[in-house]
Amino acid sequence: MSVSPAALLRISRLRPGGRIPDFDGLTVLTVYLVLLFAVPSNLTITALGSAGRPASLWALAAGVWWCWWQVQRYVPSGWQPQPVRLAVFAFLVIGALSYSTALLRGLPADETNPADNGMLRLVAWTGILLVANDGLPDADALRRLLRRITWAAALLGGLGIAQSLTGNPLIEWISIPGMSSDFAVLDSRGGFIRASATASQPLEYGVVLCLTFPIAVILAMEDRTRSLLARCLPAAIIAFASVFSVSRSELIGLAVGFVVLLPSFSRRTRLIFAALGIALAGVIAVLVPGLLGTIRGLFTGIAIDPSTLSRTSSYDDAIELVSRFPLVGKGFGTLLPHYHIFDNQYLLLTIELGLLGLLSFLALAITALVAAGVARERAATRIDRQLALALLASALAGAVMMAFFDGLSFSMSAGALFLVLGLCGAALRLFSNPPVPASSQSMFTRYT
């Protein structure tokens, strides 16, 4: 009996159980985590400029990979709509419409490359969100990825703590042939170093800590497959790092995420967290005298704080800029820093993508929140219910942080946010009880 070359190729790719080797969404997203957190945000491939960040290039490749698997789908029936997927497509369409309108209108020479780069970033974030939404084969893979996310954030937080205590960036030695960087000196506030780890600035670093803290807390409480130390250490490091960041916005985002989790805790658990909070404050007061007073001053002096005054004084300028191109904006990425800096992503989105862009982004965030909430209602086990709630808390904290920071202008904060939004969609697909039929899942989550 003869065997065709195509059959031989397929047989050579199969494992003994008839499974294709496990290069699935979990692997793709794990590589993305490493590139996003371990490679400094300011490190880019020299020939590609600001578009050459390794994490962004990997996200673009992930999006192409997602498209390839969708094209070769061989099960035509049983498809069910994925709300987060549809919402991000709407956001991408508005971005493309704004980009094309800006090109037709004509852009100044110094805005052309930022517009191109802005569109590439939108495509990259969409790609990583789609892989997160569709690429994990089962609920166990989602849990494994969430563990990896919390450990990656913990390592990032550990580096930030070391920067704060030593006053040294500790990453200036990183040099990769063919890549260039513009490492900035560490910022300070009230005489204390504001850590940024491998992020380009403290608030970008803070967004990552806010996004991962609720997940770390739930895993510390519910993940019985790990030792107590392995479960609790990431949450403890992230909490310490958040205090050492000396950032009012980050602490607000952290509080938002924790408040969402609080109603699901028992009275005993709440008392334990209260005791841990007091212990954390005591340790910090001993190790870094004056830090808690500086943080308290950030809130008591908010009315006269320069950063607050800068934010509130920008509203009139934002309204004037929005009035020029109200529907689709002037083009994503084209409001250059030397024009004006808005520490509010929602204002910036309205200027660059118009009212339609703002509404589509809000729709994406709300859709992800609803998806996580529905996933919590449908989940069959307690850990999955709590992880769905943690993803909801993370997405809400990230959405709140965007009101204090132009987070989509920075690769690490934007990449982490879109990853979490995609995982909210994944929770809806994977935690549903009964599960979504295999025939309705994305083909690249199946191996046979």
Secondary structure, DSSP 8 states (H G I E B T S, - for coil): ----HHHHHHHHH--TTS-----SHHHHHHHHHHHHHHS-TT-EEGGGGGGG-HHHHHHHHHHHHHHHHHHT----S-----HHHHHHHHHHHHHHHHHHHHHHH---HHHHHHHHHHHHHHHHHHHHHHHHHH---SHHHHHHHHHHHHHHHHHHHHHHHHHHHH---S-TT---TTEE------EEETTEEE--TTSSSHHHHHHHHHHHHHHHHHHHHH-TTS-HHHHHHHHHHHHHHHHHT--HHHHHHHHHHHHHHGGGS-HHHHHHHHHHHHHHHHHHHHHSTTHHHHHHHHHHTGGG-HHHHHHHTTHHHHHHHHTTSTTT-S-TT-S-TTT---S-HHHHHHHHHHHHHHHHHHHHHHHHHHHHHHHHHH-SSHHHHHHHHHHHHHHHHHHHHTTTS-GGGSHHHHHHHHHHHHHHHHHHHHS-SS---GGGS-GGG---
